[in-house]
Amino acid sequence: MFEILHKDGKARQGILTINNRSVETPFFMPVVTKGAAKFIDNVALKEIGSDAIICNGFILSVKPGLEVLEKMKGIHNFANYDGIIFTDSGGFQMYSDKLLIKTTDEGIHFKEPWHGEKLLITPEKDMEIQSTVGSDVAMCLDDMPLYGSDKKRIQESVLKTIEWAKRCKQSHDKTKAQKKSEQKLFGIIQGGTYPDLREFCARGIAAMDFDGYAFGGLAIGEPAEKTFEAVSAAIKFIPEEKPRYLMGVGTPELILQAVEKGVDCFDSRYPTMTARNGTLFTNNGQINIDKKDFELDKTPIDPSCNCFTCKNFTKSYIHHLTRLKEPTGHILKTLHNVHWIQNFMKAIRESIKEGKFEEFKHNFLKACSS
Amino acid sequence: MFEILHKDGKARQGILTINNRSVETPFFMPVVTKGAAKFIDNVALKEIGSDAIICNGFILSVKPGLEVLEKMKGIHNFANYDGIIFTDSGGFQMYSDKLLIKTTDEGIHFKEPWHGEKLLITPEKDMEIQSTVGSDVAMCLDDMPLYGSDKKRIQESVLKTIEWAKRCKQSHDKTKAQKKSEQKLFGIIQGGTYPDLREFCARGIAAMDFDGYAFGGLAIGEPAEKTFEAVSAAIKFIPEEKPRYLMGVGTPELILQAVEKGVDCFDSRYPTMTARNGTLFTNNGQINIDKKDFELDKTPIDPSCNCFTCKNFTKSYIHHLTRLKEPTGHILKTLHNVHWIQNFMKAIRESIKEGKFEEFKHNFLKACSS
C-alpha cells in the first residue's frame, strides 16, 4: 500500500496505492467536501495533478445521502473522480459553534446543518458512513477541542480520541471483513500544542496499527512553531513505514516545514478559498490580485506557470474580474492556485528524489522573501 | 462583410466577417456583459462554438474603464476572446427602475450603478465609448419604453430612436474615418408590439444605411405572437442583404420562429441564467434538473450531447450539486447549455444549407412536445 522510494534527511518520497489507484507522496489533497470542490470540477482537479482528494463522509451521508451513494456505486462513480478519495469523519464540521451540542463518551451530539435535526454520531456509525460512501481511506472520528482550550480539556480530548480510535478500528475491521473492502483507516493524533499530550496520544494511537497516521487539531490559529513542536513530539512514535498526514495545512511555507519533518500528505481549503479572495500563488510568493498595482499588468499571474489561466489571461483581466467578484474570475483563479500547488508538490517530490530538498526549500523561501 | 450563401424559404444561411473574424449565420451570442460570461470563460465559449459574443459598452467603460481598455489594446486582447465582439450601447441597463432618471432629446440621464453618480449618455458619447472599447460591431443608442407602455409613449420612443440613430451614424462615421476603424454599426428598430410603429421605425432606420439592423424592445414579457408580428411588420423594410438581429432572444423555440422569418443573429442571457437555476436544454425539450426524478438518474443531461458535462457526469450528480447550489454545478450546467445551443445553431445552419429547415423545425418541436 505505501512504499517509500527516496529519503532526503527526514523528508520522504514514495507512492501510496489503494484499490489500483496511486498517488506519489508527498501530496496535497484539494477539499471536495460535498462531492465537488468550489469552482473546479473533479475531472479538472485530476487533470491538473490532484491524484487524491478529500471528501466529507458525514456531509455526503446527509446530501445526497447514503442511499443515493449506494445506488450510484460509491463516491468515485457518483462524482466521477478516478483518483484516491479520502473521507474525513466530519468531526471537524460538527465542532462548529452553530452545530455542536455536546460530546459524550458515546459520540458527538450535534445539529444536522440542513434541517437542524439532532443527531448522534458514534465512532461505529461514522465508520459505517465512510464505508458506504466508498472512499479509499477513512479517517477515525476524533474529539477536537478548539484552539485555546485549557490543558485539562485537551487531556480529556486525547483520552476520548484514543478510546474512539479503538472503537473505529474494531468496527472498521469488522465491516472490512464483511464487505471484503480494501478501504484503509487512518488514526488521528490530537493533543493541542502540548508536546507531552501529543506524545501520549501518538503512543496510544500508534499501538493500534492503523494504515496511516494523521495530526489533527493543528493549523487552526496557533503560531507555526507551535504546530511543528506538536508534530515533532508525535512523529517519532509513528512507525516509519506508514504514511503521515498533517490535516488542514495548505500553504507552501507550512508544507515545506512539514515535509522536512517527514510528513507525506496534506489537505486544505486554503488554495481554493484564498483564490476567490484574490490571493494567488506564484514562485515569488503570494500576490493579492485585487491590488490597484495589477490594473494594467499585461503579464500572467505567474509567468513560469503553465496553467490554463496563465496561458490565456493577464493579471489586468483577473484583477478586473476580482474587483467585480465575477464567478468566472473565481474559476480562473481557483484553477491557477490548484495547478500551482500541485506543481509545487511535484517539485518537492523531484527535489527529494534528487537529494536536493533542502536546496529547493531554501531557494523557494528566498525567492518569496525577495 | 455579410454574404448570404443559402436560402430556404425566408431563412438564410451566410457568413459575417469583420476584422478578419468570421461567424456563420444564423448565430447565437452569449452575453458577456462585463467582459466575462457567468461561470464560463471566453476561451471555453469560443471552443464550444461561440464565434461571436456581446459585451456591454457602457458597463465596460465604467469597469475596468476606458483608460484600461485603451492601454490593454481593446476588449479582444483584454478579455482574450478571438471572435466577433458586439457591444450593446448599455441603454437596456439604463432603463431599469433603479438607474433611470429621465430621457431628454439630448440623451439618457441615469445613475451610474457602482457609485450612484449622475450621468448623461448621449448618442455621440455612446459611440465614442463603443469605439474605445474596440468591439467589431457597435449598436446605436436607442430609447426603449418598458413593456406595457401606452402607444403615445412608444410613438415618442420611435421618434427619439430614429433621431438618435442619425446622431449615432454621423458620430460613428466621423470616428471611423479618424481612427481608420473597421467597426460596424447596427441600427435598432423600436415600436413595441405595434406593427404600424415597427414599420415606421424600420423605414426610418433603414433609410440611414446601417451595416445591420436589430429589433429591440422585444421578448420582454409580451406573448410570442406579438413578438413575431412586430418582427414581420419591420423586416420587410430592411434591405435583404444586411444582417438582421433579434435582441434578447435565446430559447430554441423562439430562435426557430425568428430564423423562419429571416433573422440571422441572436443574443440572450437565457442559456447561462437558466442553467444556474437548473433548467437545461435537451433534444427532447428543457428539463429541470432540480426535480426529484433525477436523483438516481445515471444518464447524462442529454445522451446525444457531446459536451464535457454530458461526457463526464450523470443527471444524479448534477441534481445533487443543483440542490446544494454548488458553484461547480453552475459551471457544468452553464457549459452544457451554451454547448447545446451552439450545436443547435449549427444544426439550424446545416438544415438551411440542405434546404430542410422546415423539416428540422418540425422534428425538433415534435420531439420537444412528446
Chai-1 contact restraints between the chains, C-beta under 6 A:
chainA,res_idxA,chainB,res_idxB,connection_type,confidence,min_distance_angstrom,max_distance_angstrom,comment,restraint_id
A,K34,B,L324,contact,1.0,0.0,6.0,A-B,restraint_1
A,A36,B,L321,contact,1.0,0.0,6.0,A-B,restraint_2
A,A36,B,E326,contact,1.0,0.0,6.0,A-B,restraint_3
A,A36,B,T328,contact,1.0,0.0,6.0,A-B,restraint_4
A,K38,B,P327,contact,1.0,0.0,6.0,A-B,restraint_5
A,F39,B,P327,contact,1.0,0.0,6.0,A-B,restraint_6
A,D41,B,T328,contact,1.0,0.0,6.0,A-B,restraint_7
A,V43,B,N312,contact,1.0,0.0,6.0,A-B,restraint_8
A,P64,B,H320,contact,1.0,0.0,6.0,A-B,restraint_9
A,K71,B,L296,contact,1.0,0.0,6.0,A-B,restraint_10
A,M72,B,S316,contact,1.0,0.0,6.0,A-B,restraint_11
A,F78,B,Y317,contact,1.0,0.0,6.0,A-B,restraint_12
A,N80,B,N312,contact,1.0,0.0,6.0,A-B,restraint_13
A,N80,B,F313,contact,1.0,0.0,6.0,A-B,restraint_14
A,L296,B,K71,contact,1.0,0.0,6.0,A-B,restraint_15
A,N312,B,V43,contact,1.0,0.0,6.0,A-B,restraint_16
A,N312,B,N80,contact,1.0,0.0,6.0,A-B,restraint_17
A,F313,B,N80,contact,1.0,0.0,6.0,A-B,restraint_18
A,S316,B,M72,contact,1.0,0.0,6.0,A-B,restraint_19
A,Y317,B,F78,contact,1.0,0.0,6.0,A-B,restraint_20
A,H320,B,P64,contact,1.0,0.0,6.0,A-B,restraint_21
A,L321,B,A36,contact,1.0,0.0,6.0,A-B,restraint_22
A,L324,B,K34,contact,1.0,0.0,6.0,A-B,restraint_23
A,E326,B,A36,contact,1.0,0.0,6.0,A-B,restraint_24
A,P327,B,K38,contact,1.0,0.0,6.0,A-B,restraint_25
A,P327,B,F39,contact,1.0,0.0,6.0,A-B,restraint_26
A,T328,B,A36,contact,1.0,0.0,6.0,A-B,restraint_27
A,T328,B,D41,contact,1.0,0.0,6.0,A-B,restraint_28
